[in-house]
Amino acid sequence: MSQRHRSQDVAPPPKMDLRAHAHNERHRIKGELSALASQVSAGYEPEDVHEPGRAWVPEHHRDADRVKAPQRQPRHWKMKMWKRRSSVRRAKAQAFRLAGE
């Protein structure tokens, strides 16, 4: 079972709130980057202006630590052993059909 929400006292935030928060953060960063671009085009040096950072990042589906970890086993139906097994079963069924006729 998943160990993500082990404590029962804290409920996970609703998905709508997470999405709204992420949307607001993207909108804020886009606005700040636009202001930054207009300052640079107005003549400021790029080193002198403050570049906005991502203060709040939603939890991503693909976690960076998980990607760096060794890869999982491939799905069984994608392995050669499974394909051989399927083809052997198919050939066996064909042989039984021919023998029955």
C-alpha positions, 0 to 999 in steps of 0.5 A: 500500500502507499505510504504517502499519507501515513498520518491520519491527522493531516488530510491531503489538499484537494486537487482543485486547490493544488491546480489553482495554486500551480496556475497562480504561480505560473501566472505570477512567474510569467508576469515577472518574466515579462517585466524582467524582459521589458526592463532588459529591453529598456536598457538595464543590464541583465545582471542588475535585475532580479530574476524571479524564482519558482517559490512553489512547485507542485509535486510532479508525477515523475520524481527526479530521485525516482528517475535517477534510481535503477530502472524497474523490470520491463513489463512481462509482455514486452519481454522475449520470453513472453513473446516466445511463450505466446508464439509456442501456445499459438503454434500448439493450438494450431497443431491441435486444430489440425490434428482434430480435423 
